[in-house]
């Protein structure tokens, strides 16, 4: 069934003459918009004094950080020297090549800069942001599936998919595995945690997100084919796994800090 679904999909959502809009671009847009809605609604549930304008400003800063960070990390860690020889290709974002780990780092930097200007509590905004982030991950991985990229290893399971760029063999739809685990599962876990009143201490959600994402990504990499230009780094270990392990370690440290510090969620610095 998944194989038939994949071959019925077109990566291009809208084509009007020279104007071409791909599902991948719409996935990014939908992810940021819906994440912003989730952030604002959770902030209200926590009775934080954050306005819709402040949430929108922070989300815009995060969006720019995600795009810039994801692209730069991909070029640095996955480019295998190509972008050093062709520096202008770094700006060819429409051709693909984005790294989640870089997007996360960029989101933190972009969000921190806006939070500082608005005097919004950065730790609380991190917790709010990661509750909405899995929505973007879900749409992004679904778009990867539509594009027929980042597929998995060969499989004889009934849901295997024959991707156009993967040869005449059924493969794990690892994009959808990630969409479910990194997207839906993490989202519902964090949403469930967010419903306690008063809100759980600062760092609880960021730490939980980092641990869950790191574990899920590490495991899925075992059935996902690594980028062709890199292959396996040593043994069965991929770059994705190498970059995910630190997330688990940092996540555990954040959770320990959150428990010991026990700082309440606040909207603004000094609140």
C-alpha positions in Angstrom: 0.0 0.0 0.0 2.8 2.4 0.9 4.5 1.6 -2.4 1.4 2.6 -4.4 0.9 5.7 -2.3 4.5 6.8 -3.0 4.2 6.4 -6.7 0.9 8.3 -6.8 2.5 11.4 -5.2 4.2 14.4 -7.0 6.9 16.3 -5.1 5.6 19.5 -6.8 2.5 20.8 -5.1 1.8 23.8 -7.3 3.2 24.6 -10.7 2.1 27.9 -12.4 4.4 28.6 -15.3 7.9 29.5 -13.8 6.5 29.3 -10.3 7.0 25.9 -8.7 6.1 25.2 -5.1 7.2 21.9 -3.7 5.6 20.0 -0.8 8.9 20.3 1.0 8.6 24.0 1.2 5.0 23.8 2.3 6.0 21.3 5.0 8.4 23.8 6.5 5.7 26.5 6.4 3.1 24.3 7.9 5.5 23.1 10.6 6.4 26.6 11.7 2.9 27.9 11.7 1.4 25.0 13.6 4.3 24.9 16.1 3.6 28.6 16.8 0.0 27.8 17.5 1.0 25.0 19.9 3.5 27.3 21.7 0.9 30.0 22.2 -1.8 27.7 23.4 0.5 25.9 25.9 1.8 29.3 27.1 -1.8 30.3 27.9 -2.4 27.0 29.7 0.6 27.8 31.8 -0.8 31.3 32.4 2.4 32.9 31.0 2.3 36.6 30.1 3.3 36.1 26.5 1.5 37.9 23.8 0.8 36.5 20.3 3.1 39.1 18.9 6.0 38.0 21.1 5.4 34.3 20.2 5.3 35.2 16.5 8.6 37.2 16.8 10.4 34.3 18.5 9.1 31.8 16.0 10.3 33.9 13.1 13.8 34.1 14.8 13.7 30.3 15.3 12.6 29.8 11.7 15.6 31.7 10.3 17.9 29.9 12.7 16.6 26.5 11.6 17.0 27.2 7.9 20.5 28.8 8.2 21.8 26.3 10.8 20.4 23.2 9.0 22.0 24.2 5.8 25.4 25.1 7.2 25.6 21.9 9.3 24.7 19.8 6.2 27.4 21.5 4.2 30.0 21.1 7.0 29.3 17.6 8.2 27.6 15.9 5.2 29.2 17.7 2.3 32.5 15.7 2.4 34.4 18.7 1.1 32.1 19.4 -1.9 31.0 22.8 -0.6 34.6 23.9 0.1 35.3 23.5 -3.6 31.9 25.0 -4.6 31.1 27.6 -1.9 28.3 29.2 -3.9 26.4 26.0 -3.8 25.9 26.5 0.0 23.1 28.9 -1.0 21.3 26.4 -3.3 18.9 25.4 -0.5 16.2 24.5 -3.1 18.4 21.6 -4.2 18.1 20.0 -0.8 20.5 19.2 2.0 19.4 20.1 5.5 20.6 18.8 8.8 18.3 18.4 11.9 21.2 18.8 14.3 22.2 22.1 12.6 18.6 23.2 12.6 18.4 22.6 16.3 21.5 24.6 17.0 20.3 27.4 14.7 16.9 27.4 16.4 18.5 27.9 19.8 20.7 30.8 18.6 17.9 32.5 16.6 15.4 32.1 19.4 17.9 33.3 22.1 18.6 36.5 20.2 14.9 37.4 19.9 14.2 36.3 23.5 17.0 38.6 24.7 15.6 41.6 22.8 12.0 41.0 24.1 13.2 40.0 27.6 11.4 36.7 27.2 12.6 33.8 29.4 14.8 31.8 27.2 14.6 28.5 29.2 10.8 28.6 29.2 10.7 29.4 25.5 13.0 26.4 24.8 10.5 24.2 26.7 7.6 25.7 24.7 9.4 25.5 21.4 10.3 21.8 21.7 6.6 20.9 22.3 5.8 22.3 18.9 9.0 21.2 17.1 7.9 17.6 16.5 5.1 18.9 14.3 7.6 20.3 11.9 9.7 17.1 12.1 6.6 15.1 11.2 5.8 17.2 8.1 9.4 17.4 7.1 9.9 13.6 7.1 6.6 13.1 5.2 8.0 15.6 2.6 11.2 13.5 2.5 9.0 10.5 1.7 7.2 12.4 -1.1 10.6 13.4 -2.5 11.9 9.8 -2.5 15.0 10.7 -0.5 16.6 9.5 2.7 15.3 6.0 2.2 16.2 2.9 4.1 17.9 -0.4 3.5 16.3 -3.2 1.4 13.5 -5.1 3.1 11.0 -7.9 2.3 8.4 -6.5 4.7 5.0 -5.8 3.1 5.3 -2.1 3.6 8.6 -1.8 1.6 8.7 0.9 -1.0 10.6 0.9 -4.3 12.0 4.4 -4.6 13.0 5.8 -8.0 16.5 6.7 -6.8 16.9 3.5 -4.8 17.1 0.9 -7.5 14.6 -1.8 -8.3 14.3 -3.1 -4.8 11.8 -2.5 -1.9 13.3 -0.5 0.9 12.4 0.6 4.4 10.4 3.8 4.3 12.7 5.2 7.0 11.3 8.7 6.5 7.9 7.5 7.8 9.5 5.7 10.7 11.1 9.0 11.7 7.8 10.9 11.1 6.1 8.7 13.5 8.8 8.4 16.2 10.5 11.8 16.0 7.3 13.6 15.1 4.1 12.1 16.5 5.4 10.1 19.5 7.6 12.9 20.9 4.8 15.4 20.3 2.2 13.5 22.2 4.6 12.7 25.0 5.5 16.4 25.5 1.9 17.5 25.1 0.9 15.1 27.8 3.7 16.3 30.1 2.6 19.9 29.4 -0.9 19.4 30.8 0.1 19.3 34.4 -0.7 22.4 36.5 1.5 24.1 37.6 3.8 23.5 34.7 6.8 21.2 35.2 10.1 23.0 35.9 12.2 24.7 33.3 14.3 22.3 31.3 11.9 19.3 31.7 10.7 19.5 28.1 13.9 20.4 26.4 15.7 17.6 28.2 13.0 15.1 27.4 12.9 16.1 23.7 16.7 15.8 23.3 16.8 12.3 24.9 13.8 11.0 22.9 15.0 12.4 19.6 18.6 11.2 20.1 17.5 7.7 21.0 14.9 7.4 18.1 17.3 8.8 15.5 20.1 6.6 16.6 17.9 3.5 16.3 16.4 4.4 13.0 19.8 5.0 11.5 20.3 1.2 11.6 17.7 0.8 8.8 18.4 4.0 7.0 21.0 4.2 4.3 23.6 6.9 5.1 24.4 9.7 2.7 26.2 8.4 -0.3 29.1 10.8 -0.1 29.8 9.7 3.5 28.8 6.1 3.9 29.5 4.5 7.3 32.1 6.2 9.4 33.3 3.1 11.2 31.6 -0.2 11.4 27.8 0.3 11.3 28.0 3.8 12.7 26.7 6.7 10.6 27.1 10.5 10.9 23.5 10.7 12.1 24.3 8.4 15.0 27.5 10.2 15.8 25.6 13.5 16.1 22.7 12.0 18.0 24.6 10.6 20.9 25.6 14.0 22.3 21.9 15.0 22.2 21.1 12.1 24.6 23.9 13.1 27.0 23.0 16.8 26.9 19.3 15.9 27.4 20.1 13.8 30.5 22.2 16.6 31.9 19.3 19.1 31.3 16.8 16.8 33.0 19.1 16.5 36.0 19.5 20.3 36.2 15.8 20.8 35.8 15.1 18.5 38.7 17.7 20.0 41.0 17.1 23.7 40.1 13.3 23.3 40.1 12.7 26.7 38.5 9.1 27.6 37.6 8.1 28.4 34.0 7.9 32.2 33.5 7.0 34.4 30.6 9.6 37.2 31.0 12.9 37.6 32.6 12.4 38.8 36.2 8.8 37.6 36.2 
